[in-house]
């Protein structure tokens, strides 16, 4: 240890022969440096056989999904984002009681409709809006499938369902505020 070395760190000899210039020797690993004898080196494995160019082209074709399957998958995914919640709401509405609420009457003194009837009436009124929104979303899915690369059909379906529902909501809100006179 040298006098000025407070930490006991010695310079690491990076060359096996100190007479050689830098770049002419080989770097020692820890075992060679500590024991001062060379380590037994294993032979390198043979290189893998060269692939033919035809195989690489076939692999590229297998990795890229067919554009037709991307469209079909995104359409199915888009429809699922609409139809699964719709089916769940319909199933829930069928479990509601079919009897009117006790003591409930409308302005004309007639009994109020049951929760079951109200839910089914709402479903009947919302089916056209759902169909228009689904159609807008499928158009958005076609556009997204064309302009995006690397998106999976599930992601395209989700994005198109969100965008299509937003566009349809704005459209229905604008149409609801318009007074059409024939």
Secondary structure, 3 states (H helix, E strand, C coil): CCCCCCCCCCCCCCCCCCCCCCCCCCCCCHHHHHHCCCCCCCCCCCCCCCCCHHHHHHHHHHHCCCHHHHHHHHHHHHHHHHHHHHHHHHHHHHCCCCCCCCCCECCCCCECCCHHHHHHHHHHHHHHHHHHHHHHHHHHHHHHHHHCCCCCHHHHHHHHHHHHHHHHHHHHHHHHHCCCCC
